[in-house]
């Protein structure tokens, strides 16, 4: 089996690599920094995943849980569990749809939570990205989107016939 051009140009050695250079370890550390910065900014009454769900509902009020799960890249059972918690906090309401689906909407209290958080979001991310130069920040974000496949069209997108980048 011949190595692909990407594999041949890989910065990773063929043998064991130092922990501090392992991609998985670095991604975990980056996640720790992001979560820590989130909690320093917003407190612990809301998690980053709960925030993502509230933002998705703000962008698409009344979407069903399955669509919501896809939007925030979670499985449907996790999304349902988080929706139950957010409903218990009074931040969302869930209405039963046909075929046991649920439509979700923010409550006025949920809208107020987001309204309180949103002015601090951009400064929080500026702080998180501060160690990087502006051009590096743009490249880092571009590479993150590529890494998590956000630049890959969904099957229903008009660009779905284009090859993955």
ABEGO torsion letter per residue (X at the ends): XBBBAAAAABABBABBBBAAABAAAAAAAAAAAAAAAAAAAAEAABBAAAAAAAAAAAABBGBBAAAAAAAAGBBAAAAAAAAAAAAAAGABBBBBBBGGBBBBBBBAAAAAAAAAAAAAAAAAAAAAAAABBAAAAAAAAAAAAAAAGAABBBAABAAAABBBX
